[in-house]
Amino acid sequence: MKTQANKNAAALLLVTGLLAGCAATAPEVERNFGSSVRAAVAAQTADPSAAANTTPVTGIDTAAARAARVHYEASFAKPPEPQHAMTTGSGK
């Protein structure tokens, strides 16, 4: 009788131990999900209230602004030449 009870207790202990490995750890992981992204965005934000400022930007003259815009638009006219990752010593 004691032998059967001991076997049952050992089997129950073994099954309990095996099922403990199946315990869900998702709540611990989900609690911190996205915190690294939020921290990176906060670190890169210079002025969090800048979106509320509706005052027009001043301080750049018309000629400089036009030249910057023209240069920016011209940068899309001709795509850059492809760069080859592997060269064979041709110098190009």
C-alpha positions in Angstrom: 0.0 0.0 0.0 2.8 2.4 0.9 4.7 1.5 -2.2 1.7 2.5 -4.4 1.2 5.8 -2.5 4.9 6.6 -2.9 4.7 5.9 -6.6 1.6 8.1 -6.9 3.3 10.9 -5.0 6.5 10.7 -7.1 4.4 10.7 -10.3 2.4 13.7 -9.1 5.7 15.5 -8.1 7.2 14.7 -11.5 4.1 15.9 -13.4 3.9 19.1 -11.3 7.6 19.8 -12.0 7.2 19.3 -15.7 4.1 21.5 -15.9 6.0 24.3 -14.0 8.1 24.6 -17.1 5.0 25.5 -19.1 4.1 28.5 -16.9 3.5 31.6 -19.0 6.0 34.4 -18.6 4.2 36.7 -21.1 2.8 39.2 -18.6 6.4 40.0 -17.5 7.5 40.5 -21.1 4.4 42.4 -22.1 4.6 44.8 -19.2 7.8 46.3 -20.7 6.9 45.9 -24.4 7.8 49.0 -26.4 9.5 50.8 -23.5 12.8 50.9 -25.4 11.1 52.6 -28.4 9.4 55.1 -26.2 12.7 55.9 -24.5 14.5 56.3 -27.9 11.8 58.7 -29.2 11.9 60.7 -26.0 15.8 60.9 -26.2 15.6 62.2 -29.7 12.9 64.9 -29.1 14.5 68.3 -28.6 11.4 70.2 -27.8 8.3 68.2 -27.1 6.0 71.3 -27.3 7.3 72.4 -30.7 4.2 71.0 -32.5 2.1 73.5 -30.6 4.1 76.5 -31.9 2.3 77.9 -35.0 4.6 81.0 -35.4 6.2 80.9 -38.9 9.9 80.2 -39.0 12.1 83.3 -39.7 15.8 83.8 -40.2 16.6 82.5 -43.6 16.7 84.9 -46.5 14.9 84.3 -49.8 17.9 83.6 -52.0 19.3 81.0 -49.6 16.0 79.3 -49.3 15.5 79.2 -53.0 19.0 77.9 -53.6 18.5 75.1 -51.0 15.2 74.1 -52.6 16.7 74.1 -56.1 19.6 72.0 -55.0 17.3 69.6 -53.2 15.1 69.1 -56.2 18.1 68.8 -58.5 19.5 66.0 -56.3 16.6 63.8 -57.6 17.0 64.5 -61.3 19.9 62.1 -61.9 20.3 59.1 -59.7 23.7 58.5 -58.3 26.0 55.9 -60.0 25.7 52.5 -58.3 28.5 51.6 -56.0 30.0 48.2 -56.3 30.8 46.4 -53.1 33.4 44.2 -54.6 36.2 45.7 -56.6 38.9 43.9 -58.6 41.5 46.6 -58.4 40.3 48.5 -61.4 40.4 51.8 -59.5 36.8 52.5 -60.2 
